[in-house]
Each structure stands twice: as C-alpha cells, then as structure tokens.
C-alpha cells in the first residue's frame, strides 16, 4: 500500500513509500496546485483505504459502462507516455519497476488496429485539457 505523510511533501515533490513488491521510495514531481491540495486535504488521502478507493473507482467505471480497475490506470499511464515519447527508463522509474521489460512488455498496451500518429494526437489533446484544469 502507498501512503503519503505530511513530511513527505516538499516544494513540487512527493516522496512515495512503496511496500510491494519490495520496499522502495520514489519521488514524484507535482504541480503547485496539487501540492497545495495535498497539504490541505492530506487527512483525506490517508483516511481512505485501498479497498475503499478500489470500490469507489469500480462504481464509477460501472456507471460509465467501462471495464477495468484502478490498477488499469497504471497501464493507461504507461501507454499514454509511450505514445508521448517519454523515455521508457523514465516511465520505469515512475512506476517503480525493477526491470524495463516489465514496463514495456506488461504495462505498455498497444493496439495494432490504432494508428499510432492519431493516438499520439488524441493523447496530447487529453493531456493538454487535463493540464488546463490543473494549472
């Protein structure tokens, strides 16, 4: 389980302590807005268990008539960054994988029916819209 403590948040950086598959610490860059939100709402972040979050996310997917799980967001994140030409080694570090093979062979899900250039344009559009609301 991942847990963020108040002392783990500093200027645009969050230290994430991971226990599975092996103990490890990762540092993730965050925006000013997310840092502010985390500091204001941190008690909520730590209050909810993984089971609660998984259940709520599953209900949202069901309402949207979508299949998947909260874990599938890791696969989506990896695939999106692949199409955005993020270096594979950087994606591996973000996900905390011990091997680049895990990142590329398991978490990068490419659909041969999709035109990669079109997919990249769509993902850039998605991220541009997301960052518009975040910043």
N, C-alpha and C positions, 0 to 999 in steps of 0.2 A: 504494500500500500504506500502511496505517496502522501507526504504530509508537509505542509508549509507552515513554518513558525514565524512569528513577527521578526525575530532576529535574523531570519534567512532572507529578508527583503532589504536591498540597498539600492542605491541610485541605478535605476533601469536594469536591475539584475535580481533574479530569484535563484536561491540555492534549493535544489530539489533532492531530497534524500530518498533513495530507492532501496527497497529491501529484496526485491525479486528481479531476476533470477539469482542475483548475488548483490550484496550491499555495495552501493555506489553513490557518489554525489555528482550531480550535474548542475551546471549553471546555465540559465536561460535568460536571454535578453527580453525585456518587456518595455512597453511604451510608458510614458509618464502617466497617462490616464489609467492604464492597468495597474501600475504601482500604487497610485492613489486609491483606486477601488479596492485593491487587495488589503491595503493598510486599514481602510475604513471598515471593510466587511470581513476581515480575517476570521473573526469568530464564527462566521457562517461557513467559510471554506473548511475549517477544521471540524465543524459541528456535524456535517453530513458524512455518513459512512459511504464506502464504495458501493455497498448494496443498495442504499437509498438512491444514490446518483444513477446507478445502473438501471434501477426500476423506473425512475422518472424518465430517463432517456428512452427506455423501451416504450413507455406510454406515448411519448412524443412521436416516435417512429411509427407506432401503430396508428395514431391519429392521422399521420401523413401517408398512411398506406405504404410504408417503406420497410424493407428488411434490413437487418443489421444489428449492431450492438455498439456500445460506447467504445469498445476496443476497435471497431472498424474505422473509427476516426483516425487512428494511427496509420492505417493503410491508406486512407484518403489523403492524409497529410503527406505521407511519403510519396505517393503517386503524383500529387499536385506539384510537389517540389521537384520531382524528376522532370516533369514537363516544363517547369520554370527554369530548368538548367542549374538548379542548386547543386553544388558539388556533392557527390554521393558520400564522401567522407564526412562532410558537414551534417548531412541527414543522419548518418550512423551515430555521430556524437550526440545529436539532439535526442535521438530515440534511445540512446544508451545501449546499443547493441555491441557485443564483443567482436562481431565479425561483419565485414562489409557484405558478405554473402547473405547473411540473414536479412539485411536491409534491402538488398537488391533482388534477391530471389524469392523472398517470402512477402515482404511488405510493399514492394512496388508491383502494382497490379495493372498491367497494360492490356487493353482490349484491342485485338488485331483489327476489329471492324471500325475502329475510330481513327480518323485522320489525325496524326499527331500535331500537325500545324494548327488545325482547327481546335483541337483540345487545348493546346497551349494558349490560344487566344481567349477561349472561354474561361480558362482558369485565371488568366491575368485580369479579365473583366471582373470575375468573382472577387479576387483579392483586392483590386482597386476599390470596389464597392465596400468591402469589409473595412479597409483602412480608412475610407472616407468617414465611416461612422465611428471608428476607434479614435482617430486623431482629432 
